[in-house]
C-alpha cells in the first residue's frame, strides 16, 4: 500500500514538473515585440537611402570644391574666389548630413574631428602659412584645418572679398596661403573618397556589414546608430548653440565660438544638421520618402511617454526645436548677444530633446548609451 502511494506521488510530481517546464519553455519562446520588428529592413532603408546618398553627395561637393580651389589658386580673381566660396558653402552643408555616421569607415578616418573641429585656431593657421611648414596629421593642427579653417581663410572677420583676394595675391605669404588652402581641401577630399569607397558595395562594402548587423548591443548597427545620433545631437546642442550662448561660461556669451563664424552660416548649418538627424530618426530620405526608421521601431514596441506615444513626443519636439531655431534673427554670433532669450528658447527645446533621445528612446529599444559626456544633459 505504501509502495503504491509512493508511486502515485512520484507520478504526480513528474506531471507537475513537466507542466512547469512546458510553461517555462513556452514563455522563453515567446516572441518579444522588439524581436518581431524588421530591423534588417530598417537598416537597409537607412543604409541605402540615407547613408550612401549622403556620402555620395558629400563626395560630389568635395570634388567640386577641389576643382574650384585649383581654379582659384591658379588664377585668383574675384570671380574664382566667389565661385570657391559657393562650393565651400555647399560642401559644409553636405557635411552636416554625414556628421552622425561616425562609425565604421568614418570612425577609421576620424571624420568628425578632422572635418569640423571649431572654433579654429587662427593663430596656428597663420603660423602654418607664415612658416610654410606643417603636418596636418599632427594633433597640434586638429583645430587648424578642416571646414572651419577654410571658413577662416575664405572669409576672415568682417572683410570684403577684395581684402581676401589680396591675401592670396599680393601679400608676402600669398604663395604659402594658396598652398595651405590646397592642402586643407585635398585632405578633406582624400578622406571623403576613402569613406565613400569603404561604404560602397563595389568598394569596402561596409554597407553590407551595416545592414546585416542588426544587434542593439555595442557592436550592432542599431546600437552604433543610436549612440552616434545622440552624440551628434549633443554636439549640436552644446557646441553649436550652448557654448556660444554662454552655457559653459556662467552666462557670458562667446559669439566667436559659433560654427562657420567667418562666413556667418551658423544658423543655416545647424538647421541642416537637425534636419539630417530628424531624417535618420524618421527613416526619411532626402526626397522626403518615408521608410522604416527608429520612429517605427518605437511604435512597434509600444513606447509611451506620459499619456501618449514616445514617437509623437520626439517628433513634436523636433518640429518645435526647428521652429525655435528658425526664429533666431540675424547671425547666430549676433543673436547670442542681442537676442539671448530667443536663442535660449531654442536651446531649451534641444535640451528637452536630449532626454527623449538619450534616455527614453534607448531604454525602449534596449540600447546602451556607451559614450560619456560631461554636460549633465
C-alpha positions in Angstrom: 0.0 0.0 0.0 2.8 2.4 0.9 4.6 1.5 -2.3 1.5 2.3 -4.3 1.2 5.6 -2.6 4.8 6.4 -3.3 4.3 5.6 -7.0 1.3 7.9 -7.2 3.2 10.8 -5.5 6.2 10.2 -7.9 3.9 10.3 -10.9 2.1 13.4 -9.8 5.4 15.1 -9.1 6.6 14.3 -12.6 3.4 15.7 -14.1 3.8 19.0 -12.2 7.5 19.3 -13.1 6.6 18.6 -16.8 3.8 21.2 -16.7 6.1 23.8 -15.1 8.9 23.0 -17.6 6.4 23.3 -20.5 5.1 26.7 -19.3 8.7 28.0 -18.9 9.6 26.8 -22.4 6.5 28.5 -23.9 7.4 31.7 -22.0 11.0 31.5 -23.2 10.0 31.0 -26.8 7.5 33.9 -26.7 8.5 36.5 -29.3 9.1 39.9 -27.8 7.8 43.0 -29.7 11.3 44.3 -30.5 12.3 40.8 -31.9 9.4 40.8 -34.3 10.3 44.2 -35.8 12.0 44.1 -39.2 15.3 45.6 -38.1 17.0 44.4 -41.3 14.6 46.4 -43.4 15.1 49.5 -41.2 18.9 49.3 -41.5 18.6 48.7 -45.3 16.4 51.8 -45.6 18.8 53.9 -43.6 21.9 52.5 -45.2 20.7 52.5 -48.9 18.5 55.6 -48.8 20.2 57.9 -46.3 23.8 57.0 -45.6 25.0 56.1 -49.1 23.4 59.1 -50.8 24.7 61.4 -48.1 28.3 60.3 -48.7 27.8 60.3 -52.4 26.6 63.9 -52.3 29.4 64.9 -50.0 31.9 63.4 -52.4 30.4 65.3 -55.3 30.7 68.6 -53.4 34.3 67.8 -52.4 35.1 67.1 -56.0 33.6 70.5 -56.9 35.4 72.2 -54.1 38.8 70.8 -55.1 38.2 71.7 -58.7 37.1 75.2 -57.8 40.1 75.6 -55.4 42.5 74.5 -58.2 41.0 77.2 -60.5 41.2 79.8 -57.8 44.8 79.1 -56.8 45.9 79.0 -60.4 44.1 82.3 -61.2 43.0 84.2 -58.1 40.3 86.7 -59.1 37.1 88.0 -57.5 35.1 85.7 -59.8 37.1 82.5 -58.9 37.0 83.5 -55.2 33.2 83.9 -55.3 32.8 80.6 -57.0 35.1 78.9 -54.5 33.1 80.3 -51.6 29.9 79.0 -53.1 31.4 75.5 -53.5 32.7 75.7 -49.9 29.3 76.6 -48.5 27.7 73.6 -50.3 30.3 71.2 -49.0 29.8 72.5 -45.5 26.1 71.9 -45.8 26.5 68.4 -47.3 28.9 67.5 -44.4 26.0 68.1 -41.9 24.2 65.2 -43.5 27.1 62.9 -42.8 28.1 64.1 -39.4 26.1 61.5 -37.4 27.6 58.5 -39.1 30.9 58.4 -37.1 31.2 54.6 -37.0 32.8 52.2 -39.4 34.7 53.9 -42.2 34.1 57.4 -40.8 35.4 56.4 -37.4 38.6 55.0 -39.0 39.2 58.3 -40.8 38.2 60.3 -37.7 35.9 62.3 -39.9 34.2 64.5 -37.3 37.3 65.8 -35.7 39.2 66.3 -39.0 36.3 67.9 -40.8 34.7 70.1 -38.2 36.6 71.0 -35.1 35.6 74.5 -34.3 36.3 77.3 -33.5 39.5 77.1 -35.5 42.9 78.2 -34.1 43.6 81.2 -36.2 47.0 81.8 -34.6 48.1 78.3 -35.6 46.7 78.7 -39.1 48.6 82.0 -39.6 51.8 80.4 -38.2 51.5 77.5 -40.5 51.1 79.8 -43.5 53.9 82.1 -42.4 56.4 79.2 -42.0 55.1 77.1 -44.8 55.9 74.1 -42.6 53.1 72.0 -41.0 51.9 68.4 -40.6 48.1 68.3 -41.0 48.1 64.8 -39.4 49.6 66.2 -36.2 47.3 66.6 -33.2 48.6 70.1 -32.9 46.8 71.0 -36.1 43.4 69.4 -35.4 41.8 72.9 -35.0 43.9 74.5 -37.7 42.3 72.5 -40.6 39.1 71.2 -41.9 36.0 73.2 -42.9 36.4 75.8 -40.1 39.9 76.6 -41.2 38.8 77.0 -44.8 35.9 79.2 -43.5 38.5 81.5 -41.9 40.8 81.6 -45.0 38.0 82.4 -47.4 36.1 85.0 -45.3 38.2 86.3 -42.4 36.5 88.6 -40.0 34.3 91.4 -41.4 36.4 91.6 -44.5 35.3 92.1 -48.1 36.4 89.9 -51.0 39.0 92.4 -52.2 40.9 92.1 -49.0 40.5 88.2 -49.0 41.8 88.2 -52.6 44.9 90.3 -51.6 45.9 87.6 -49.1 46.2 85.1 -52.0 47.8 87.5 -54.5 49.8 90.5 -53.1 50.6 89.6 -49.5 54.0 88.4 -48.5 52.6 84.9 -47.7 50.3 84.7 -50.8 52.0 81.6 -52.2 52.0 79.8 -48.8 48.4 80.8 -48.3 47.4 79.1 -51.6 49.4 76.0 -50.7 47.8 75.8 -47.3 44.3 76.2 -48.6 45.0 73.5 -51.2 46.4 71.1 -48.5 43.2 71.6 -46.4 40.9 71.0 -49.4 42.9 67.9 -50.5 42.8 66.3 -47.1 39.1 66.6 -47.0 38.8 65.2 -50.5 41.0 62.2 -49.7 39.1 61.3 -46.5 35.8 61.8 -48.2 36.8 59.5 -51.0 38.1 56.9 -48.6 34.9 56.8 -46.6 32.7 56.8 -49.6 34.6 53.9 -51.2 34.6 51.9 -47.9 30.8 52.2 -47.7 30.2 51.3 -51.4 29.1 47.8 -52.3 31.8 47.9 -55.1 34.5 49.0 -52.6 34.8 48.0 -49.0 31.2 47.0 -48.9 30.6 48.3 -45.3 27.0 48.8 -46.3 26.6 45.1 -46.2 28.1 44.9 -42.7 25.9 47.7 -41.6 22.7 46.1 -42.9 23.5 42.6 -41.6 24.5 43.6 -38.1 21.0 44.0 -36.6 22.0 44.0 -32.9 21.3 46.7 -30.4 24.4 45.9 -28.5 27.7 47.9 -28.5 28.9 46.4 -31.8 25.5 46.2 -33.5 24.4 48.7 -36.1 21.4 49.8 -34.2 23.5 50.3 -31.1 26.1 52.3 -33.0 23.5 54.4 -34.8 21.5 55.3 -31.7 24.8 56.2 -29.8 26.1 58.3 -32.6 22.8 60.0 -33.2 22.8 61.1 -29.6 26.4 62.0 -29.5 26.0 64.1 -32.6 22.8 65.7 -31.3 24.6 66.7 -28.1 27.4 68.3 -30.2 24.7 70.3 -32.0 23.1 71.4 -28.7 26.3 72.2 -26.9 29.0 73.2 -29.4 26.7 75.0 -31.9 24.3 76.7 -29.5 25.1 76.2 -25.8 28.8 77.3 -25.7 28.3 80.4 -27.8 25.2 81.3 -25.7 27.4 81.1 -22.6 26.0 77.9 -21.0 29.5 76.8 -20.0 30.7 80.3 -19.0 28.2 81.4 -16.4 26.1 83.2 -19.0 28.9 85.1 -20.7 28.3 84.8 -24.4 31.1 83.7 -26.7 29.9 84.7 -30.2 33.3 83.8 -31.8 32.7 80.1 -30.8 29.8 79.5 -33.3 30.2 77.2 -36.2 31.1 79.0 -39.5 31.8 82.2 -37.6 33.5 83.9 -40.5 31.0 83.1 -43.3 28.1 83.7 -40.9 26.4 80.5 -42.0 25.9 79.1 -38.4 22.1 79.0 -38.3 21.8 77.6 -41.8 24.2 74.8 -40.9 22.5 73.9 -37.6 19.2 73.7 -39.4 20.6 71.3 -41.9 22.2 69.3 -39.1 18.9 68.9 -37.1 17.0 68.0 -40.3 19.6 65.3 -41.0 19.1 63.9 -37.5 15.4 64.1 -37.9 15.5 62.2 -41.2 17.6 59.4 -39.6 15.1 59.1 -36.9 12.1 59.0 -39.3 13.9 56.8 -41.9 13.1 59.6 -44.4 15.4 60.2 -47.4 16.4 63.5 -48.9 13.4 63.3 -51.3 11.1 63.1 -48.2 10.2 59.5 -49.0 9.3 57.9 -45.7 10.7 54.4 -44.9 11.3 52.4 -41.8 13.1 54.3 -39.1 13.6 54.5 -35.4 10.1 56.1 -35.1 8.5 52.9 -36.5 10.6 50.8 -34.1 9.4 52.8 -31.1 5.8 52.5 -32.2 6.2 48.8 -32.8 7.4 48.2 -29.2 4.6 50.5 -27.9 7.0 53.0 -26.3 5.0 55.5 -24.2 5.7 59.0 -22.9 3.2 60.4 -20.5 -0.3 59.8 -21.8 0.9 59.5 -25.4 3.5 57.7 -27.6 7.2 58.4 -27.2 7.5 58.7 -31.0 4.9 61.5 -31.1 6.7 63.3 -28.3 10.0 63.1 -30.2 8.5 64.2 -33.5 6.7 67.1 -31.9 9.8 68.3 -30.1 11.9 68.1 -33.2 9.4 70.3 -35.0 9.3 72.8 -32.2 13.1 72.9 -32.0 13.4 73.7 -35.7 10.8 76.4 -35.3 12.7 78.0 -32.5 16.0 77.8 -34.4 14.4 79.4 -37.5 13.1 82.2 -35.2 16.7 83.3 -34.3 17.2 86.7 -36.1 20.3 87.8 -37.9 23.5 85.8 -37.5 23.9 83.4 -34.5 27.0 85.3 -33.3 25.0 88.5 -33.1 21.9 86.8 -31.7 23.7 85.2 -28.6 24.4 88.8 -27.5 21.4 90.8 -28.9 18.6 88.2 -28.8 19.7 86.0 -25.9 16.1 85.0 -24.9 15.2 83.8 -28.4 18.4 81.7 -28.6 17.9 80.4 -25.1 14.4 79.2 -26.1 15.8 77.2 -28.9 18.5 75.8 -26.6 15.8 74.7 -24.1 13.9 72.8 -26.8 17.2 71.0 -27.7 17.8 70.2 -24.1 14.4 68.6 -23.7 15.0 66.6 -26.9 18.3 65.2 -25.4 16.3 63.5 -22.6 13.8 61.9 -25.1 16.5 60.7 -27.5 19.2 59.8 -25.0 17.2 58.3 -22.1 13.7 57.3 -23.2 14.4 56.0 -26.7 17.5 53.9 -25.9 15.7 52.4 -22.9 12.7 51.5 -25.0 14.9 49.9 -27.7 17.3 48.1 -25.4 20.3 50.2 -26.5 23.0 51.0 -24.0 24.5 54.5 -24.3 28.2 54.0 -24.2 29.8 57.4 -24.7 30.5 59.7 -21.8 29.7 63.4 -21.8 30.2 66.0 -19.1 27.4 68.5 -19.5 24.9 66.7 -17.3 22.4 66.6 -20.1 
